[in-house]
Amino acid sequence: MSTEPNLPPKKLGRPFKNPVDDVVTQRTRNSRLLSSCQGPHDFVSQHDPWYSHACSKCGGMVTKQQYHWYQIGIHHGLHAINYPAPTTK
Protein backbone atom coordinates (compact mmCIF):
# COMPACT_ATOMS: atom_id res chain seq x y z
CA MET A 1 0.00 0.00 0.00
CA SER A 2 1.24 3.52 -0.88
CA THR A 3 2.08 5.96 1.88
CA GLU A 4 1.63 9.03 -0.37
CA PRO A 5 -1.36 11.25 0.45
CA ASN A 6 -4.13 11.74 -2.11
CA LEU A 7 -3.00 15.01 -3.71
CA PRO A 8 -4.35 16.50 -6.93
CA PRO A 9 -1.98 16.15 -9.90
CA LYS A 10 0.47 19.01 -10.36
CA LYS A 11 -0.36 21.47 -13.13
CA LEU A 12 2.41 22.41 -15.47
CA GLY A 13 3.00 25.97 -16.60
CA ARG A 14 2.18 29.23 -14.92
CA PRO A 15 -0.11 29.30 -11.90
CA PHE A 16 -1.84 32.45 -13.25
CA LYS A 17 -2.74 33.93 -16.61
CA ASN A 18 -0.29 36.62 -17.69
CA PRO A 19 -2.14 39.72 -19.00
CA VAL A 20 0.85 40.62 -21.19
CA ASP A 21 0.22 37.46 -23.23
CA ASP A 22 -3.30 38.71 -24.03
CA VAL A 23 -1.99 42.09 -25.17
CA VAL A 24 0.67 40.51 -27.37
CA THR A 25 -1.91 38.13 -28.89
CA GLN A 26 -4.32 41.01 -29.61
CA ARG A 27 -1.57 43.17 -31.15
CA THR A 28 -0.37 40.29 -33.34
CA ARG A 29 -3.93 39.57 -34.52
CA ASN A 30 -4.54 43.26 -35.29
CA SER A 31 -1.27 43.53 -37.21
CA ARG A 32 -2.17 40.46 -39.30
CA LEU A 33 -5.61 41.89 -40.05
CA LEU A 34 -4.14 45.17 -41.27
CA SER A 35 -1.43 43.43 -43.31
CA SER A 36 -3.85 41.08 -45.02
CA CYS A 37 -6.33 43.82 -46.00
CA GLN A 38 -6.82 44.21 -49.75
CA GLY A 39 -6.65 47.98 -49.20
CA PRO A 40 -6.79 50.81 -49.36
CA HIS A 41 -8.08 50.85 -45.81
CA ASP A 42 -11.45 52.47 -45.21
CA PHE A 43 -11.02 53.80 -41.68
CA VAL A 44 -14.05 54.84 -39.65
CA SER A 45 -13.88 56.73 -36.38
CA GLN A 46 -14.75 54.81 -33.23
CA HIS A 47 -15.01 55.52 -29.53
CA ASP A 48 -12.18 53.51 -28.02
CA PRO A 49 -9.71 54.70 -25.39
CA TRP A 50 -6.71 53.43 -27.38
CA TYR A 51 -7.69 52.85 -31.00
CA SER A 52 -9.40 55.81 -32.69
CA HIS A 53 -10.16 54.28 -36.11
CA ALA A 54 -11.07 50.84 -37.46
CA CYS A 55 -10.96 49.63 -41.07
CA SER A 56 -14.42 48.64 -42.29
CA LYS A 57 -12.86 46.16 -44.75
CA CYS A 58 -10.52 44.11 -42.55
CA GLY A 59 -11.50 45.09 -38.99
CA GLY A 60 -7.95 46.21 -38.11
CA MET A 61 -7.63 49.13 -35.71
CA VAL A 62 -5.17 52.04 -35.54
CA THR A 63 -4.36 54.84 -33.13
CA LYS A 64 -4.86 58.53 -33.98
CA GLN A 65 -1.18 58.90 -34.84
CA GLN A 66 -1.16 55.82 -37.10
CA TYR A 67 -4.32 57.07 -38.84
CA HIS A 68 -2.76 60.50 -39.36
CA TRP A 69 0.39 59.08 -40.99
CA TYR A 70 -1.64 56.67 -43.12
CA GLN A 71 -3.66 59.60 -44.50
CA ILE A 72 -0.46 61.56 -45.25
CA GLY A 73 0.94 58.52 -47.09
CA ILE A 74 -2.23 58.16 -49.15
CA HIS A 75 -2.14 61.88 -49.99
CA HIS A 76 1.50 61.71 -51.08
CA GLY A 77 0.88 58.55 -53.10
CA LEU A 78 -2.02 60.14 -54.97
CA HIS A 79 0.06 63.24 -55.60
CA ALA A 80 2.86 61.12 -57.09
CA ILE A 81 0.38 59.38 -59.41
CA ASN A 82 -1.18 62.65 -60.60
CA TYR A 83 2.14 64.48 -60.95
CA PRO A 84 4.87 61.99 -61.91
CA ALA A 85 8.49 62.96 -61.39
CA PRO A 86 10.08 64.64 -64.42
CA THR A 87 12.26 62.39 -66.55
CA THR A 88 15.80 63.35 -67.43
CA LYS A 89 17.03 63.29 -71.01
Secondary structure, DSSP 8 states (H G I E B T S, - for coil): ---S--------S-SS--HHHHHHHHHHHHHHHHHH--SS--EEE---SS--EEETTT--EE-HHHHHHHHHHHHHHHHHHHS------
